[in-house]
Amino acid sequence: MSFKVAFIGAGSLVFARTLFTDIMSVPEFHNIEVSFTDINADNMEKTRALCQRDLDENNIPITIHATTNRREAFKDARYIVNCVRIGGLEAFETDIEIPLKYGVDQCVGDTLCIGGIMYGQRVIAQMLDFCKDIREVAEPGAILLNYSNPNAMATWACNVYGGVKTIGLCHGEIHGEMQIAEALGVPREELDVICAGINHQTWYISVKHKGEDMLPKILPAYEAHPELREKEKVRIDMLRRFGYYSTESNGHLSEYVAWYRKRPDEIKDWISLDCWINGETGGYLRVTREERNWFETDYPKILLEPAKKYDGSDRGKEHCSYIIESLETGRVYRGHFNVMNEGCITNLPFESVVEVPCYVDGNGISVPKVGDLPLGCAAVCSQSIWVQKIAMEAAVHGDVNLLKQAAMMDPLTGAVCNPPEIWQMVDEMLVAQEEWLPQYGEAIRVAKENLAKGNLIPAKDYHGAARLREKTPEEVARERQGHPTEV
């Protein structure tokens, strides 16, 4: 087969290499054309060199083309795989640290809450530029496979305003399936699961094992499990009160709703510090810093590790390669993707982005109708959808009033902050992120004036209810070798 795949954000070594390995695990794809692009030439070259070494050792005659010119990378591409983080760690730090001064304690801050809203402003502005280039130089009908968060907002903007067919991909649903199987004590491959909702707030509305309805057994199974009942307290509480288990991790879910992180003295009651994803303050920022430092320090050692195998044994569960495989070979694949709703979930807004079961084959991507979500689940999703909608429109049009309204409507931000605090916090974040927000030039000028006037709301001396120290590159390397580090 002959077609082209372009990776944008290819300097993300672990994730880009993982996705590339998955695609190269399809035997029919050993003659395709591949381009990498990233604004960080050094990181991109490190990823290219490692992936090219993998190709060579698997005797696959592909030469990766790497360039900082994304139009060159996109030229004639049929699939563009996006995994960028606009602003990198520098901007990410402001998504976490500035809100803490106003009492907003986030675990991840990249999908909803004030961190996700601001991240969306940066990502959408850039992804609309990607879409322009795709329309102009990629193969007609090219598909954008988007892994960047906030996934729903970015996917929504690219489909509606970018003019490019965009599918949002996430692995939360996959991990949740495996966890439910563990709790129930049955093999994952024996479960028949239907998940529906919005990205990171998707609900397991049907779980069957050999035809038996397992939904009534999920809560007792989690409550009896010695590890999961301690690690997943927010998810279990939501399951207890709404009747359905949520796809997203304990830490992620805790920052999407109003109830679990608004009082600092109660946050530790709902989270676990055994792993960042279970609710640690700024946990994802910490581990991302650690990974960056480890990557920069240990890259020569990584080059000495055995090459990835392209015989299928190193292929993961990410949807990307399976979608491309199905579209190109006709093999049928079923997965849960982020797509435009358009009536799939009948009690969520028609124009929103939903995460639902989809089927892929040589005829394209088919989206069966789900119908109504359970009412409580739909209400939780609807609240987030309005935040997504307002924030997405704000990013597209550079509308600072909509941006601040999105922050007000956000469940956790609104539970912690009053309107004057939100206005000031957003001004502060706009100024801090000026470099990545070209659509907000005038708003940033006004924000600077507002902050220079004095008589500001005093910032809180608050650094998070559940913060852990950052590990050294040596400690991260030891953990990767199977020797845990005490925190």
N, C-alpha and C positions, 0 to 999 in steps of 0.2 A: 504494500500500500504506500501511496505517496501523498502526503499532505504536510502542513507545517503547524507546529505548536510553538507558541511564544510564552515565555514565563516572565512576568513583570514582578519585581521584588525578588529577583533571583539571588540577591546577596544574603537572603535568609537561609543559611546553610542547612540547618536541620530540616526545616519544612520543605524548602525547594528540592532538596535532595530526596526527601521521602516521596514527594509527588512524582518526581522524575523517575525514581526507581519503580514506582507503581506502573507508570506508562510504559517503561521499557520492559516490564514483565509480560507484556502482550506480544506474542511471537510475531504477529503480523505487522508490528510497528517498528521493526528493526531497520527500516529504510526511510523513515520519515525525516523531515527537516526540523531542526530544533534551534531556537534562538533564546538567549538569556538577555535580559536588560535590567539595569538598576542604576540609581544615581550614585551609588557607592561602588566605584570601579574596583577597589581593592577587595571588598567582600565578594563582589560578583566573580572576580577572577579566582578567588579561593574556591568558591562553589563550583565554578566551571572546571577547574583543574581536577577537583575530586571526582566530579561526575564523568569527566572525560576519561580519567583513570579507570573508573568503573566500567565504562563502555569498552575500553581497550582490553581490559582483562576478561570481558565477556565475549570478545571477538565480534563486536557489533560495529559495522562500518559507518558510524555516524560521527561527524565532527560538529561539536556544539559551536554555534556562532554567538559570541558575547559582545554586547555593545552598550554604551551609555545612551545611544540614539534610539529612543523607543520606536520612532516611526520606521527606522531601518529594521528593528526587530519585528514589528507588526506586519511588515510588508508581505502580503499574500498569505498571512496566517489564517488557518481555518478555526483554530481554537486559541484563545488567549487566557492563560491561567494567572489570576491576580492574587498576590499575597503581600501587598505593600503595607507598611506602617508609616503613614505620612507624619513627618516631624520626628520620627525615631524616638529614642528614649528621652531626648531633651524635652520634646513636647509632652510625652506621656507623663513625665514627672510632674508637670504643671497640672495635668488632669487629676492627679491624686493629691498633690501637696497643697495647692491653693484651696480646694474645697475643705480640707481638714481644718484650715483656719476659720471656717464658718461652721464647723461641726459635722460636715458630711463625710462619713467614714465608709469608704468603698474598698471592696476586695480586689476588683478587677478594673472597673471604670472604662470599659471599651464598647459597651453595647447600649446601655441605658444609664440612668442617673446623670449627673452633670458632666462626669468624665466622658461618658459615651456620647452625650449631646455635642460636646466640644470636639471630640474626636471625629464625629460625623461631619462637622463643618470643614475640617481639614481634608478628610478623605473624599467627600463628595466633590469639593472644588477641583481636586486633582483628577478624580475618576471621570468627570465629565470631559476633561481634556483628553484622557485616554480614549474615551468613546469617539471623540472627534477624529482622532488619528485612526482608530479602527475603521470608522466609516469611510475614511478617505484612502487608506492604503491596504487594509486587510482584504482577504477574500470576501466577496459579496456574501452576506448572510453569516458572517463569522459570529461565533458564540463566545461570550465572555463568561468564564467560570470564576466566580468571585469568592475568595476566602477571607477578604478583608472585613473587619468589623468597623463600625456597627453594620452587620451584614444586611439586615432588613432595610435600613435607611439607604445604604449604598446601592443595593440591588434595585430598590424602588426608583431612585434617582436615575440610574443608568437606563432602566427600561422606559421610564416616562419622558425624561429630558435628554438622555444620552443617545437615544435612537439605536441602541444595540441590544440584541437579545441577550439577557443576562440571567444566569442561574446562580443563586446564592447557595454555597455549600458549607456544611458544618458537621462536626463529628459528635456533638452532644447527644443526639438521639441514639447513635450507635453505642456509645459508652453506657447510656442508660439502659438499653436493652440487655447488655452484658451484665450489668449490675442487678437488674430484676431477675435474670436467670440465676445468678448467684444466690440471691435472697430466697428464691423459690426452690433452689436445689435441683434445677432441671437444666439440661444442655441448651445453650442458646439456639442452636440450629433447630430445636424442636418447638420453639415458641413462634407463634404467628402474631405479629404486633402491628397495630395501626396507631400512628402518632399524628396529632394534628394540633395546630395552634400557630404561634409566631416564633421566629428564631429565638432560642434560649427561653421560651415560655411555651413549649410544646407539651402536650399532655398525652399520656398513654391511655387512649380511650377504649382500646380493645387489646386484651392480652389473652391468648388462648393456647392451651397445651393439648395437642391431640384432640381438638374439638371442645375441650372443657374450658369454661370461662374462669380465668385465673384472677380477675379483678378483685373479688372479695378476699382473696388469700394474700394480696400484696401487703396490706397494712400489718396484719399479724406476723407475716414473714419478716418485715423490717423491724418491728418491735422486738422480735425474738432474736434477731441476729446480733451477736455480741459486738461486732465492729460497726456495722452500718447504722445501728441505732444511736451510736455516739458521733459518727461522722456526718450524718445526714439529718440533723434535727430540724432544720428549716423545711427540707423537702418532706419529711415525715409529718410535720405539723400541717403543711399545706395539703398533703394527702388526707390527713385526718379531717380537715375542715372543708375541703372541696371535693373529696372523693376520688381524686385521680392523681397519679404520680407525675411529677414534672421532669422533663428531660434534663434540665440544667443542674449543674453542680450546686452544692450547698452555698458556697461563697457567692457565686454568680446570682443565684436566685434571691439571696438575702438582700441584694442591693437593687432589685427590680421592683420591690413592693415596699409599702410604707411601714411595716410592722416590726422588723427584726433588728434594724441597725440605727434606730433613731435615738436610743438612749444609751450612752456609752457604758453605763454600769450594767447593762443587760446584754450587750453584744456577745460576751463570752458565754452566756447561757445558751446561745443558739449555734455556735460554731465550734470547730475543732481545729487545733493548731498542729495536728500531726502532718498535715499537708496544706500548702497554701490555698489550694482550690476549695478547701472546706471552710474558708471565711476569713483568713488572716488579713488584717489591714494592709492594703497595698501589696498583697501577696504576689500578684502577677508581675508587678513592677520589680519587686525584689528578685524573683527568679529570672526575669528577663535580663536584668543587669548581670546576674551571676552567669547566665549563659553567654552573654556578650563577652564578659571578661575571661571566661573559660575558653571560649572560641579563639579569642585573640592570643591567649597564652599557649593553648594546647594544639593549635592547628598543625604544627609539624608532627605531633604525635598522631593526630587523626589521620594524616596522610599515610602513616605506617600501618594503620589498621587494615584488616582484610577488605577487599572490594565487596560492594553489594552484589548479590546474586540476582541475575535477571531471568532465572528459570521459574519464577513464581513463588519461591520459598520466602523471599523477602518482601513480597507484595503485601501492603497493608489494607485497611478497610476504608480509606478515604474515597469518597464518591467519584472524584475527578476522573481517574483512569477508567473506571467501569462505565461512566457515561460516554466517554470517547470511544471505548471499545464497542459498546452497543450501537452507537450511531454509525460506526464505520463497518462493523462486521455483521450486524443484525442480531447478535446474541442478546437475549432479553435480560434486562437488569431492573430490579425494583429497589428504590431507595427513597429517602425523605429529603426533598429539596425545598429551597426557598424560591417561590414563584409568585407572579401576580395572582391575586385571589380570583377575581372575575367570576365569583359565584361558587367557587369550590367549597368554602366554608360559608354557609348561608347566613349565619348571624354575626359575621364580621364584615367590615366595610369592603365593598366590591373592589375598590381601587387599591387596597392594601397589599402588602407582601405577606404570604402565609407559608408555613413549613408543613408540607403534607406529603402523603405517599404519591410517588410518581413511577411510571413505567417508561423504560427506554428501549427502543429497538431501531432497526434500520429506517423506520418511518418517522422517527423523531421522538420527542418527549411528550407523553400523554399524562394528563392530570385528571384522575377520576374525581367525581363529586363526593365530598365527605358529608355534606349536610350541616346541620346545626351542631356546634359544640355544646356540651353541658353548660347550662346557663352561667354558673359561677365561674367556670373556666373562661367562657367567652367574655365575661365582665373584666376579669384580670387582663386578658389580652387586649380588650378594647381600650382600656385606660392607657396601656403602653403604645398602642397603635396611634392614638392621638398625639402622644409625645413624639413618636417617630415622624408622623405626618408634618407637624408644625416645624420640627427641627430640620427635616429634609427640605421643606419649602424655604426655610430661613437660609440654609446653606446654598441652595440654588440661586436665590435672589439677593443674597447679602442683606437680609432684612433683620436688623438687630432687635426690633420689637418682637417679631416672631421668635427669635432666638431666646429672648428673655421669657416670653410666654411659655415656650417649651420647658424651660427650666422650672418655672412656677408649677406647671402641670405634672412634672415628673413626680412620681409617688414619694420616693425617699427624700429628694431635695426639698419638696414642699412640706414634708413632715418635720424636717429639721430647721428650715430657714423661713423667715418671713419675707415679704416682697422687697423691702429695702435691702436686706442682706443679699437676696438673689441678684438684684440689679447691680450692686457693688461687686459681688463675686464674679459675675459675668464680665463686667468692665475689666476687672483685674485679669481675668483669663484671656480676654481679647488682646489686651496689651502684651501679655506674656507670650502669646502665640502669634503675634503680628506677622512673623516671617512666613507662616503657612496659611494665612487667611487673606488672600488678595481681594476677595469680594467684599471685605469689611473695611476698606480704607477710611472712609468718612466716619464710620462708627468707631473705629479705633482712635481717630483724632479726637472725637468727642469724649471717649472713655478716658483718654489721657487727661483731658481738661477736667473731667469729673474727679479723677483721682488726685489731681494737683490742687484742688480747691481746699483740701483739708476738711476738718470736721467729719472725718470718716467714721463708720461704725467700727469699733475696736475689734481686731482679730482675736480669736481665741487662742490660748496657749495649749493647743491640743495636737497631738501627733498620732492619734489613733488608739483604739482600745485594745488592739491585739497585734502589736508590731513585733516582728522578729528581726534579728540582726542579719545583715548580708554576709553570705559565706565567701570565703576566698576562692580563687581559681583552683588552688590545691585541694581544698575541701570538696569542691564540685567534682574534680577529677577523681578523688577517692570514692565519692558516692557512685560515680558512673562505673567504677570498677567493683562495686558491690560492698564498699566499706562505709556504712552510714556515719554521718557527722552529727554530733549532738548540737542542738541549737540553744 
